[in-house]
Amino acid sequence: MKIIIILKILFGSLFLFISLSACAIEEPSVQEGAVLSLDECVSVAINNSPVIKGKAYNLQVAISNVGIAKSAYFPNLGYDAGIYQDYNSNKNYNGSSNRELPQVNVYLSQLLWNFGKTNSIIRMERFYKLASEYEFLDSICNTIYDVKIHYYALLKAQSEVEIAKNNVYLNEDHLTKAHELSLKDKNRKADYTNAKINLSEAKILLLDAQNNYDLALADLANSLYIAPAPEFSIQKVDTFNFSDVYMPESILTKPTDDKNIIDVALKTKIEKNETSKIKKLPYTMNDSFSIAEKNSPDLSVLDATLSAMKQSLIAVKRQYFPDLTGNVGYGFNNTREYSNSSLMMSVNMSSAVNIKQLKHEIDRAEAEVNIAANDIEKFRQNLYFAVKKAFLNVLRSEKQVKSSEQKLIQSKENFDLVNSAYNDEEADYIAYQKAREDFNNSKIHYVKMLYEYNTSLANLEIAMHTHVDNLHERAEHAMQYHYKDLLKKLDASLECDGHEHEHIDEPEN
């Protein structure tokens, strides 16, 4: 059976960047006050991630293990030197009864053939190397996913700060109106008191929102591995482009002297845009299953592990096969009166087996093959349903975003009507407060739906190991641009021609 072609290592230049310590290349850094895009955050995280570096080091170990396995066919150079005593009971002029003889031997020994045992071990290590390559790729995919999730969480948090800030403005505006009405009508003094309470509550909610923003910013910085973290902000994305433009113009342009209210537009440096976009998925649900199986590094790791276990089984079954070795050496033996030297050449065949031990080792190796095969089937089942659930969540989130946006527009229209009626003294305080709360909650719910939509897309992408926004390709391009020379060295170190790796054939047992 032939295993799939070994993948080109995505971000190969990155691997060499972090694995060749002699190459001192400065990692991308985040400047104080920087405004980062999602692409830039991903690039920083990939270059800084100790998880990716760890997988790169594991890959180095796997590459070395292949070389160690191949070295079994490399000759061994040996020597020995010593002095031994010779006792001769016949006392004559040719020798003495007790003499010391210096001796030096130098030899070469090489395995010629062992009937496929070493070849099976070499193939096994190659499959483990293949698994390490896929694990390295998987660590990059997981890093991108982690950055996306925290990026969207920060967009959600800063949107909630903007909503909370405008909610304070609404309550301030209402407090002014309630005060004016209470001066006209003493029966409305309770409205004025409640308006002050609601304003205080709105300010508390704003402080909570600002704290959540700071925590979300810290989480994103953590996913970028940039401790100590500078102050930075992020740009919006097409699918999360919220700005609280649903407020009355008088409120949007109203300045505030309250130092506890932070100008979110200034803090986040986000320009207001019209609306968030819903991306059309470029594949159907049925297509997504085959794409996921094709792209999944985890499944490829399991496939490579199964192939390695099969080679291990072959090697175990061939333990009793003999080793054919060749030896050549030179010896020097010095006596008191003359010297002896010798040249030795030999071909040896040797074998030893413990039948009981071999039987149990074969049983264990067969069980390990079955375990690996079972892990593949288990993963395929889980992958199928993970992709299905992620796909369904995307479809649900798409509908929820549209519905929540419509609800927000309707609640805005209702608030405008009630607010106008309240100003004209045609609506009471309770109706106004209910309309305001519905309006504010609709904005919060809309932001939540945008967040869930974007995270559902990220969950689908990580399940399928593909990216709707081509983020992998753009990140790879950035790495290729900065580390082109290192990539060439990487290809050589991985025995790669720059296009694809060699095939690894599995011989029949």
TIPA-779243 format. One record per residue (C-alpha): x, y, z; residue in three letters; residue number from 1. Coordinates in nm, 2 decimals. Each point is the difference from the previous one (the first is absolute). Layout:
<pts>
<<X Y Z> "ALA" NUM> ...
</pts>
This chain:
<pts>
<<0.00 0.00 0.00> "MET" 1> <<0.12 0.35 -0.07> "LYS" 2> <<-0.05 0.28 0.24> "ILE" 3> <<-0.10 0.35 -0.11> "ILE" 4> <<0.27 0.23 -0.12> "ILE" 5> <<0.17 0.18 0.28> "ILE" 6> <<-0.14 0.35 0.02> "LEU" 7> <<0.20 0.31 -0.08> "LYS" 8> <<0.06 0.15 0.34> "ILE" 9> <<-0.20 0.32 0.01> "LEU" 10> <<0.20 0.29 0.13> "PHE" 11> <<0.32 -0.20 -0.05> "GLY" 12> <<0.20 0.31 0.03> "SER" 13> <<-0.14 0.05 0.35> "LEU" 14> <<0.13 -0.34 0.11> "PHE" 15> <<0.35 0.09 -0.10> "LEU" 16> <<-0.03 0.34 0.16> "PHE" 17> <<-0.07 -0.15 0.33> "ILE" 18> <<0.21 -0.32 -0.03> "SER" 19> <<0.33 0.15 -0.12> "LEU" 20> <<0.12 0.18 0.31> "SER" 21> <<0.30 0.13 -0.18> "ALA" 22> <<-0.21 0.22 -0.22> "CYS" 23> <<-0.08 0.30 0.21> "ALA" 24> <<-0.31 0.15 -0.16> "ILE" 25> <<-0.20 0.26 0.18> "GLU" 26> <<-0.36 -0.11 0.07> "GLU" 27> <<-0.28 0.23 -0.10> "PRO" 28> <<-0.09 0.22 0.30> "SER" 29> <<-0.30 0.20 0.09> "VAL" 30> <<0.07 0.37 0.04> "GLN" 31> <<-0.17 0.22 0.26> "GLU" 32> <<-0.33 0.13 -0.13> "GLY" 33> <<0.00 -0.22 -0.31> "ALA" 34> <<-0.33 -0.08 -0.17> "VAL" 35> <<0.02 -0.36 -0.11> "LEU" 36> <<-0.19 -0.19 -0.27> "SER" 37> <<-0.10 -0.36 0.04> "LEU" 38> <<0.27 -0.10 -0.24> "ASP" 39> <<0.26 0.19 0.20> "GLU" 40> <<-0.11 -0.16 0.32> "CYS" 41> <<0.03 -0.35 -0.16> "VAL" 42> <<0.35 0.08 -0.13> "SER" 43> <<0.12 0.12 0.34> "VAL" 44> <<-0.15 -0.31 0.18> "ALA" 45> <<0.15 -0.24 -0.25> "ILE" 46> <<0.35 0.14 0.04> "ASN" 47> <<-0.02 0.03 0.38> "ASN" 48> <<-0.19 -0.32 0.09> "SER" 49> <<0.19 -0.24 0.23> "PRO" 50> <<-0.25 -0.27 -0.10> "VAL" 51> <<0.11 0.02 -0.36> "ILE" 52> <<0.36 0.01 0.10> "LYS" 53> <<-0.05 -0.31 0.21> "GLY" 54> <<-0.15 -0.19 -0.29> "LYS" 55> <<0.29 0.12 -0.22> "ALA" 56> <<0.25 -0.14 0.25> "TYR" 57> <<-0.20 -0.33 0.01> "ASN" 58> <<0.04 0.00 -0.38> "LEU" 59> <<0.37 0.04 0.03> "GLN" 60> <<0.01 -0.30 0.24> "VAL" 61> <<-0.21 -0.21 -0.25> "ALA" 62> <<0.24 0.10 -0.29> "ILE" 63> <<0.30 -0.10 0.22> "SER" 64> <<-0.17 -0.34 0.08> "ASN" 65> <<-0.03 -0.07 -0.37> "VAL" 66> <<0.38 0.07 -0.04> "GLY" 67> <<0.07 -0.22 0.31> "ILE" 68> <<-0.20 -0.29 -0.16> "ALA" 69> <<0.19 0.04 -0.33> "LYS" 70> <<0.33 0.00 0.18> "SER" 71> <<-0.04 -0.38 0.07> "ALA" 72> <<0.14 -0.05 -0.35> "TYR" 73> <<0.29 0.24 0.07> "PHE" 74> <<0.34 -0.17 0.09> "PRO" 75> <<0.11 0.00 0.36> "ASN" 76> <<0.36 0.10 0.06> "LEU" 77> <<0.16 -0.16 0.30> "GLY" 78> <<0.34 -0.06 0.17> "TYR" 79> <<0.15 -0.15 0.31> "ASP" 80> <<0.34 0.02 0.15> "ALA" 81> <<0.15 -0.18 0.30> "GLY" 82> <<0.28 -0.19 0.16> "ILE" 83> <<-0.02 -0.36 0.10> "TYR" 84> <<0.24 -0.23 0.17> "GLN" 85> <<0.13 -0.33 -0.16> "ASP" 86> <<0.13 -0.27 0.23> "TYR" 87> <<0.22 -0.27 -0.17> "ASN" 88> <<0.10 -0.30 0.21> "SER" 89> <<0.27 -0.10 -0.25> "ASN" 90> <<0.30 0.21 0.08> "LYS" 91> <<0.21 0.05 -0.31> "ASN" 92> <<0.17 0.27 -0.20> "TYR" 93> <<-0.31 0.09 -0.20> "ASN" 94> <<-0.20 0.13 0.29> "GLY" 95> <<-0.02 0.05 0.36> "SER" 96> <<-0.23 -0.16 0.26> "SER" 97> <<-0.18 0.33 0.05> "ASN" 98> <<-0.04 0.28 -0.26> "ARG" 99> <<-0.23 0.29 -0.08> "GLU" 100> <<-0.14 0.03 -0.35> "LEU" 101> <<-0.15 0.34 -0.12> "PRO" 102> <<-0.28 -0.05 -0.25> "GLN" 103> <<-0.21 0.24 -0.22> "VAL" 104> <<-0.29 -0.09 -0.23> "ASN" 105> <<-0.20 0.22 -0.23> "VAL" 106> <<-0.31 -0.13 -0.18> "TYR" 107> <<-0.31 0.09 -0.21> "LEU" 108> <<-0.33 -0.18 0.05> "SER" 109> <<-0.30 0.05 -0.22> "GLN" 110> <<-0.35 -0.15 -0.02> "LEU" 111> <<-0.05 -0.13 -0.35> "LEU" 112> <<-0.35 -0.13 0.02> "TRP" 113> <<-0.24 -0.12 0.26> "ASN" 114> <<-0.29 -0.10 -0.22> "PHE" 115> <<-0.21 0.31 0.03> "GLY" 116> <<0.01 0.06 0.38> "LYS" 117> <<0.19 0.33 -0.03> "THR" 118> <<-0.20 0.11 -0.30> "ASN" 119> <<-0.32 -0.04 0.20> "SER" 120> <<0.14 0.21 0.28> "ILE" 121> <<0.10 0.27 -0.25> "ILE" 122> <<-0.35 0.00 -0.15> "ARG" 123> <<-0.15 0.01 0.35> "MET" 124> <<0.21 0.31 0.09> "GLU" 125> <<-0.09 0.16 -0.33> "ARG" 126> <<-0.37 -0.03 0.08> "PHE" 127> <<0.07 0.14 0.35> "TYR" 128> <<0.17 0.29 -0.18> "LYS" 129> <<-0.30 0.04 -0.22> "LEU" 130> <<-0.22 0.01 0.31> "ALA" 131> <<0.22 0.27 0.15> "SER" 132> <<-0.03 0.21 -0.32> "GLU" 133> <<-0.38 -0.02 0.02> "TYR" 134> <<0.01 0.09 0.37> "GLU" 135> <<0.21 0.30 -0.08> "PHE" 136> <<-0.26 0.11 -0.26> "LEU" 137> <<-0.28 -0.06 0.25> "ASP" 138> <<0.17 0.22 0.26> "SER" 139> <<0.00 0.28 -0.26> "ILE" 140> <<-0.37 -0.06 -0.07> "CYS" 141> <<-0.09 0.00 0.37> "ASN" 142> <<0.20 0.32 0.05> "THR" 143> <<-0.20 0.18 -0.27> "ILE" 144> <<-0.32 -0.13 0.15> "TYR" 145> <<0.10 0.12 0.35> "ASP" 146> <<0.08 0.34 -0.13> "VAL" 147> <<-0.33 0.03 -0.19> "LYS" 148> <<-0.21 -0.10 0.30> "ILE" 149> <<0.17 0.26 0.22> "HIS" 150> <<-0.01 0.26 -0.28> "TYR" 151> <<-0.37 -0.04 -0.03> "TYR" 152> <<-0.04 0.01 0.38> "ALA" 153> <<0.18 0.34 0.00> "LEU" 154> <<-0.23 0.13 -0.28> "LEU" 155> <<-0.30 -0.11 0.21> "LYS" 156> <<0.14 0.17 0.31> "ALA" 157> <<0.08 0.33 -0.17> "GLN" 158> <<-0.35 0.00 -0.16> "SER" 159> <<-0.15 -0.05 0.34> "GLU" 160> <<0.20 0.29 0.14> "VAL" 161> <<-0.13 0.22 -0.27> "GLU" 162> <<-0.36 -0.11 0.07> "ILE" 163> <<0.05 0.06 0.37> "ALA" 164> <<0.14 0.34 -0.06> "LYS" 165> <<-0.30 0.10 -0.21> "ASN" 166> <<-0.23 -0.15 0.26> "ASN" 167> <<0.16 0.25 0.25> "VAL" 168> <<-0.07 0.28 -0.25> "TYR" 169> <<-0.36 -0.11 -0.04> "LEU" 170> <<-0.05 0.00 0.38> "ASN" 171> <<0.17 0.34 0.03> "GLU" 172> <<-0.23 0.14 -0.26> "ASP" 173> <<-0.30 -0.16 0.17> "HIS" 174> <<0.11 0.14 0.34> "LEU" 175> <<0.00 0.35 -0.15> "THR" 176> <<-0.35 -0.05 -0.14> "LYS" 177> <<-0.13 -0.16 0.32> "ALA" 178> <<0.13 0.29 0.20> "HIS" 179> <<-0.17 0.25 -0.23> "GLU" 180> <<-0.33 -0.19 0.03> "LEU" 181> <<0.03 -0.03 0.37> "SER" 182> <<0.02 0.38 0.03> "LEU" 183> <<-0.32 0.03 -0.20> "LYS" 184> <<-0.18 -0.28 0.18> "ASP" 185> <<0.08 -0.10 0.36> "LYS" 186> <<-0.16 -0.35 -0.07> "ASN" 187> <<0.30 -0.07 -0.22> "ARG" 188> <<0.26 0.04 0.27> "LYS" 189> <<0.02 -0.38 0.04> "ALA" 190> <<0.09 -0.02 -0.37> "ASP" 191> <<0.29 0.24 0.06> "TYR" 192> <<0.12 -0.21 0.29> "THR" 193> <<-0.03 -0.32 -0.20> "ASN" 194> <<0.19 0.16 -0.29> "ALA" 195> <<0.29 0.08 0.24> "LYS" 196> <<0.00 -0.36 0.12> "ILE" 197> <<0.00 -0.13 -0.36> "ASN" 198> <<0.28 0.23 -0.10> "LEU" 199> <<0.21 -0.13 0.29> "SER" 200> <<-0.07 -0.36 -0.10> "GLU" 201> <<0.09 0.08 -0.36> "ALA" 202> <<0.34 0.14 0.11> "LYS" 203> <<0.06 -0.32 0.20> "ILE" 204> <<-0.08 -0.21 -0.31> "LEU" 205> <<0.24 0.22 -0.20> "LEU" 206> <<0.28 -0.07 0.25> "LEU" 207> <<-0.07 -0.37 -0.02> "ASP" 208> <<0.01 0.02 -0.38> "ALA" 209> <<0.33 0.18 0.01> "GLN" 210> <<0.14 -0.26 0.23> "ASN" 211> <<-0.12 -0.28 -0.23> "ASN" 212> <<0.17 0.18 -0.29> "TYR" 213> <<0.33 0.02 0.20> "ASP" 214> <<-0.02 -0.37 0.08> "LEU" 215> <<-0.08 -0.09 -0.37> "ALA" 216> <<0.30 0.21 -0.11> "LEU" 217> <<0.22 -0.19 0.25> "ALA" 218> <<-0.13 -0.33 -0.13> "ASP" 219> <<0.08 0.10 -0.36> "LEU" 220> <<0.35 0.12 0.10> "ALA" 221> <<0.05 -0.33 0.18> "ASN" 222> <<-0.09 -0.19 -0.32> "SER" 223> <<0.26 0.21 -0.18> "LEU" 224> <<0.27 -0.08 0.26> "TYR" 225> <<0.11 0.36 0.03> "ILE" 226> <<0.06 0.04 0.38> "ALA" 227> <<0.06 0.26 0.12> "PRO" 228> <<-0.28 0.12 -0.22> "ALA" 229> <<-0.01 0.35 -0.13> "PRO" 230> <<-0.33 0.19 -0.05> "GLU" 231> <<-0.14 -0.07 -0.34> "PHE" 232> <<-0.34 -0.02 -0.17> "SER" 233> <<-0.15 -0.19 -0.29> "ILE" 234> <<-0.18 0.06 -0.32> "GLN" 235> <<-0.34 -0.13 -0.09> "LYS" 236> <<-0.07 -0.28 -0.24> "VAL" 237> <<-0.27 -0.02 -0.27> "ASP" 238> <<-0.20 -0.26 0.20> "THR" 239> <<0.02 0.20 0.33> "PHE" 240> <<-0.04 0.36 -0.10> "ASN" 241> <<-0.23 0.14 0.28> "PHE" 242> <<-0.02 0.36 0.09> "SER" 243> <<-0.28 0.15 0.21> "ASP" 244> <<-0.15 0.22 -0.27> "VAL" 245> <<-0.35 -0.07 0.13> "TYR" 246> <<0.01 0.29 0.24> "MET" 247> <<-0.18 0.33 -0.05> "PRO" 248> <<0.23 0.25 -0.17> "GLU" 249> <<-0.03 0.23 0.30> "SER" 250> <<0.14 -0.27 0.23> "ILE" 251> <<0.27 -0.11 -0.24> "LEU" 252> <<0.15 0.35 -0.02> "THR" 253> <<-0.06 0.09 0.37> "LYS" 254> <<0.33 0.06 0.19> "PRO" 255> <<0.04 -0.12 0.36> "THR" 256> <<0.20 0.13 0.29> "ASP" 257> <<-0.01 -0.32 0.19> "ASP" 258> <<0.35 -0.13 0.03> "LYS" 259> <<-0.13 -0.36 0.06> "ASN" 260> <<-0.13 -0.01 -0.36> "ILE" 261> <<0.27 -0.09 -0.25> "ILE" 262> <<-0.04 0.10 -0.36> "ASP" 263> <<0.00 -0.34 -0.15> "VAL" 264> <<0.05 0.12 -0.36> "ALA" 265> <<0.32 0.17 0.12> "LEU" 266> <<0.12 -0.29 0.21> "LYS" 267> <<-0.06 -0.27 -0.26> "THR" 268> <<0.08 0.22 -0.30> "LYS" 269> <<-0.29 -0.17 -0.19> "ILE" 270> <<-0.17 0.18 -0.28> "GLU" 271> <<-0.37 -0.05 -0.02> "LYS" 272> <<-0.13 -0.20 -0.29> "ASN" 273> <<-0.34 -0.09 -0.13> "GLU" 274> <<-0.06 -0.36 0.07> "THR" 275> <<0.16 -0.34 0.06> "SER" 276> <<0.00 -0.25 -0.28> "LYS" 277> <<-0.11 -0.36 -0.01> "ILE" 278> <<0.24 -0.21 -0.20> "LYS" 279> <<-0.14 -0.26 -0.24> "LYS" 280> <<0.17 -0.34 0.07> "LEU" 281> <<0.18 -0.12 -0.31> "PRO" 282> <<-0.10 -0.36 0.07> "TYR" 283> <<-0.30 -0.21 0.10> "THR" 284> <<-0.04 -0.21 0.31> "MET" 285> <<0.07 -0.32 -0.19> "ASN" 286> <<0.31 0.16 -0.16> "ASP" 287> <<0.12 0.11 0.35> "SER" 288> <<0.04 -0.36 0.12> "PHE" 289> <<0.24 -0.11 -0.28> "SER" 290> <<0.19 0.33 0.03> "ILE" 291> <<0.04 -0.05 0.37> "ALA" 292> <<0.14 -0.36 -0.04> "GLU" 293> <<0.23 0.12 -0.27> "LYS" 294> <<0.14 0.30 0.19> "ASN" 295> <<0.00 -0.13 0.36> "SER" 296> <<0.35 -0.01 0.14> "PRO" 297> <<-0.13 -0.21 0.29> "ASP" 298> <<-0.13 -0.27 -0.23> "LEU" 299> <<0.32 0.01 -0.19> "SER" 300> <<0.20 -0.05 0.32> "VAL" 301> <<-0.22 -0.30 0.09> "LEU" 302> <<0.05 -0.14 -0.35> "ASP" 303> <<0.38 0.04 0.03> "ALA" 304> <<-0.01 -0.15 0.35> "THR" 305> <<-0.18 -0.31 -0.14> "LEU" 306> <<0.25 -0.04 -0.27> "SER" 307> <<0.28 0.03 0.25> "ALA" 308> <<-0.16 -0.27 0.22> "MET" 309> <<-0.02 -0.23 -0.30> "LYS" 310> <<0.37 0.05 -0.07> "GLN" 311> <<0.07 -0.07 0.36> "SER" 312> <<-0.20 -0.32 -0.02> "LEU" 313> <<0.21 -0.11 -0.30> "ILE" 314> <<0.32 0.08 0.18> "ALA" 315> <<-0.11 -0.20 0.30> "VAL" 316> <<-0.10 -0.30 -0.21> "LYS" 317> <<0.35 0.00 -0.16> "ARG" 318> <<0.19 0.01 0.32> "GLN" 319> <<0.13 -0.35 -0.04> "TYR" 320> <<0.13 0.06 -0.35> "PHE" 321> <<0.38 0.00 0.00> "PRO" 322> <<0.22 0.30 -0.03> "ASP" 323> <<0.26 -0.01 -0.27> "LEU" 324> <<0.30 0.21 0.09> "THR" 325> <<0.34 0.06 -0.16> "GLY" 326> <<0.32 0.07 0.19> "ASN" 327> <<0.35 0.11 -0.09> "VAL" 328> <<0.28 0.09 0.24> "GLY" 329> <<0.37 0.04 0.07> "TYR" 330> <<0.18 -0.13 0.30> "GLY" 331> <<0.35 0.08 0.14> "PHE" 332> <<0.17 -0.22 0.26> "ASN" 333> <<0.35 0.10 0.12> "ASN" 334> <<0.23 -0.24 0.18> "THR" 335> <<0.35 0.07 0.14> "ARG" 336> <<0.18 -0.14 -0.30> "GLU" 337> <<-0.24 0.03 -0.30> "TYR" 338> <<-0.34 0.14 -0.09> "SER" 339> <<-0.31 -0.17 -0.14> "ASN" 340> <<-0.27 0.17 -0.20> "SER" 341> <<-0.32 -0.14 -0.15> "SER" 342> <<-0.27 0.09 -0.25> "LEU" 343> <<-0.34 -0.15 0.07> "MET" 344> <<-0.30 -0.02 -0.22> "MET" 345> <<-0.32 -0.19 0.07> "SER" 346> <<-0.37 -0.03 -0.08> "VAL" 347> <<-0.22 -0.12 0.28> "ASN" 348> <<-0.36 -0.11 0.04> "MET" 349> <<-0.16 -0.01 0.34> "SER" 350> <<-0.34 -0.03 0.16> "SER" 351> <<-0.15 -0.06 0.34> "ALA" 352> <<-0.37 -0.02 0.10> "VAL" 353> <<-0.20 -0.05 0.31> "ASN" 354> <<-0.31 -0.17 -0.13> "ILE" 355> <<-0.23 0.09 0.29> "LYS" 356> <<0.11 0.36 0.01> "GLN" 357> <<-0.04 0.03 -0.38> "LEU" 358> <<-0.35 -0.14 0.01> "LYS" 359> <<-0.11 0.25 0.26> "HIS" 360> <<0.17 0.29 -0.18> "GLU" 361> <<-0.18 -0.10 -0.32> "ILE" 362> <<-0.33 0.00 0.19> "ASP" 363> <<0.07 0.34 0.14> "ARG" 364> <<0.09 0.14 -0.34> "ALA" 365> <<-0.31 -0.13 -0.15> "GLU" 366> <<-0.21 0.15 0.28> "ALA" 367> <<0.17 0.34 -0.06> "GLU" 368> <<-0.09 -0.02 -0.37> "VAL" 369> <<-0.36 -0.07 0.10> "ASN" 370> <<0.00 0.29 0.24> "ILE" 371> <<0.13 0.23 -0.26> "ALA" 372> <<-0.26 -0.12 -0.25> "ALA" 373> <<-0.28 0.04 0.26> "ASN" 374> <<0.12 0.36 0.08> "ASP" 375> <<-0.03 0.09 -0.37> "ILE" 376> <<-0.36 -0.13 -0.02> "GLU" 377> <<-0.09 0.17 0.33> "LYS" 378> <<0.15 0.33 -0.13> "PHE" 379> <<-0.18 -0.02 -0.33> "ARG" 380> <<-0.33 -0.05 0.18> "GLN" 381> <<0.07 0.30 0.23> "ASN" 382> <<0.12 0.21 -0.29> "LEU" 383> <<-0.31 -0.06 -0.20> "TYR" 384> <<-0.23 0.11 0.28> "PHE" 385> <<0.23 0.29 0.10> "ALA" 386> <<-0.02 0.14 -0.35> "VAL" 387> <<-0.37 -0.06 -0.03> "LYS" 388> <<-0.07 0.18 0.33> "LYS" 389> <<0.23 0.28 -0.09> "ALA" 390> <<-0.16 0.04 -0.34> "PHE" 391> <<-0.35 0.00 0.15> "LEU" 392> <<0.11 0.27 0.26> "ASN" 393> <<0.12 0.22 -0.29> "VAL" 394> <<-0.33 -0.03 -0.17> "LEU" 395> <<-0.19 0.08 0.32> "ARG" 396> <<0.23 0.29 0.08> "SER" 397> <<-0.06 0.15 -0.35> "GLU" 398> <<-0.37 0.00 0.06> "LYS" 399> <<0.04 0.14 0.36> "GLN" 400> <<0.21 0.29 -0.12> "VAL" 401> <<-0.26 0.10 -0.25> "LYS" 402> <<-0.29 -0.04 0.24> "SER" 403> <<0.18 0.19 0.28> "SER" 404> <<0.09 0.28 -0.23> "GLU" 405> <<-0.36 0.03 -0.10> "GLN" 406> <<-0.11 -0.01 0.36> "LYS" 407> <<0.25 0.28 0.08> "LEU" 408> <<-0.14 0.22 -0.28> "ILE" 409> <<-0.35 -0.06 0.13> "GLN" 410> <<0.10 0.08 0.36> "SER" 411> <<0.17 0.31 -0.12> "LYS" 412> <<-0.32 0.11 -0.18> "GLU" 413> <<-0.21 -0.08 0.31> "ASN" 414> <<0.24 0.20 0.23> "PHE" 415> <<-0.01 0.30 -0.23> "ASP" 416> <<-0.39 0.00 0.02> "LEU" 417> <<-0.01 -0.05 0.38> "VAL" 418> <<0.28 0.25 0.05> "ASN" 419> <<-0.19 0.26 -0.21> "SER" 420> <<-0.32 -0.07 0.19> "ALA" 421> <<0.17 0.03 0.33> "TYR" 422> <<0.15 0.34 -0.09> "ASN" 423> <<-0.35 0.11 -0.10> "ASP" 424> <<-0.13 -0.13 0.33> "GLU" 425> <<-0.21 -0.26 -0.18> "GLU" 426> <<0.18 -0.31 0.14> "ALA" 427> <<0.09 -0.08 0.36> "ASP" 428> <<0.33 -0.08 0.15> "TYR" 429> <<-0.06 -0.38 0.01> "ILE" 430> <<-0.06 -0.01 -0.38> "ALA" 431> <<0.31 0.20 -0.06> "TYR" 432> <<0.22 -0.22 0.22> "GLN" 433> <<-0.13 -0.32 -0.16> "LYS" 434> <<0.06 0.14 -0.35> "ALA" 435> <<0.35 0.11 0.09> "ARG" 436> <<0.09 -0.34 0.16> "GLU" 437> <<-0.14 -0.19 -0.30> "ASP" 438> <<0.20 0.22 -0.23> "PHE" 439> <<0.32 -0.04 0.21> "ASN" 440> <<-0.04 -0.38 0.04> "ASN" 441> <<-0.07 -0.03 -0.38> "SER" 442> <<0.34 0.16 -0.07> "LYS" 443> <<0.17 -0.23 0.25> "ILE" 444> <<-0.17 -0.30 -0.15> "HIS" 445> <<0.09 0.10 -0.35> "TYR" 446> <<0.37 0.02 0.10> "VAL" 447> <<-0.03 -0.34 0.17> "LYS" 448> <<-0.14 -0.15 -0.32> "MET" 449> <<0.28 0.16 -0.21> "LEU" 450> <<0.25 -0.16 0.25> "TYR" 451> <<-0.16 -0.34 -0.02> "GLU" 452> <<-0.01 0.02 -0.38> "TYR" 453> <<0.37 0.07 -0.02> "ASN" 454> <<0.09 -0.26 0.25> "THR" 455> <<-0.22 -0.26 -0.17> "SER" 456> <<0.19 0.08 -0.32> "LEU" 457> <<0.33 -0.05 0.18> "ALA" 458> <<-0.12 -0.33 0.15> "ASN" 459> <<-0.10 -0.12 -0.34> "LEU" 460> <<0.33 0.10 -0.14> "GLU" 461> <<0.20 -0.18 0.26> "ILE" 462> <<-0.21 -0.31 -0.03> "ALA" 463> <<0.06 0.00 -0.38> "MET" 464> <<0.35 0.15 0.02> "HIS" 465> <<-0.09 0.24 -0.27> "THR" 466> <<-0.05 0.38 0.00> "HIS" 467> <<-0.28 0.19 -0.15> "VAL" 468> <<0.21 0.31 0.01> "ASP" 469> <<0.32 -0.16 -0.15> "ASN" 470> <<0.18 0.10 0.32> "LEU" 471> <<0.24 -0.30 -0.04> "HIS" 472> <<0.11 0.11 -0.34> "GLU" 473> <<0.06 0.36 0.10> "ARG" 474> <<0.20 -0.09 0.31> "ALA" 475> <<0.20 -0.25 -0.21> "GLU" 476> <<0.08 0.28 -0.25> "HIS" 477> <<0.12 0.22 0.27> "ALA" 478> <<0.23 -0.27 0.13> "MET" 479> <<0.13 -0.08 -0.35> "GLN" 480> <<0.07 0.37 -0.06> "TYR" 481> <<0.20 0.05 0.32> "HIS" 482> <<0.18 -0.34 0.02> "TYR" 483> <<0.05 -0.11 -0.36> "LYS" 484> <<0.36 -0.10 0.04> "ASP" 485> <<-0.07 -0.20 0.32> "LEU" 486> <<-0.28 -0.19 -0.19> "LEU" 487> <<0.26 -0.13 -0.25> "LYS" 488> <<0.21 -0.13 0.28> "LYS" 489> <<-0.31 -0.16 0.16> "LEU" 490> <<-0.08 -0.18 -0.32> "ASP" 491> <<0.35 -0.15 -0.01> "ALA" 492> <<-0.01 -0.10 0.37> "SER" 493> <<-0.33 -0.17 -0.05> "LEU" 494> <<0.11 -0.18 -0.32> "GLU" 495> <<-0.27 0.19 -0.18> "CYS" 496> <<0.02 0.12 -0.36> "ASP" 497> <<-0.21 0.30 0.07> "GLY" 498> <<-0.32 -0.15 -0.14> "HIS" 499> <<-0.07 -0.32 0.18> "GLU" 500> <<0.17 -0.26 0.22> "HIS" 501> <<0.09 -0.35 -0.10> "GLU" 502> <<-0.25 -0.29 0.00> "HIS" 503> <<0.04 -0.25 0.27> "ILE" 504> <<-0.10 -0.35 -0.10> "ASP" 505> <<-0.11 -0.26 0.24> "GLU" 506> <<0.12 -0.35 -0.09> "PRO" 507> <<-0.23 -0.29 0.05> "GLU" 508> <<0.04 -0.18 0.33> "ASN" 509> 
</pts>
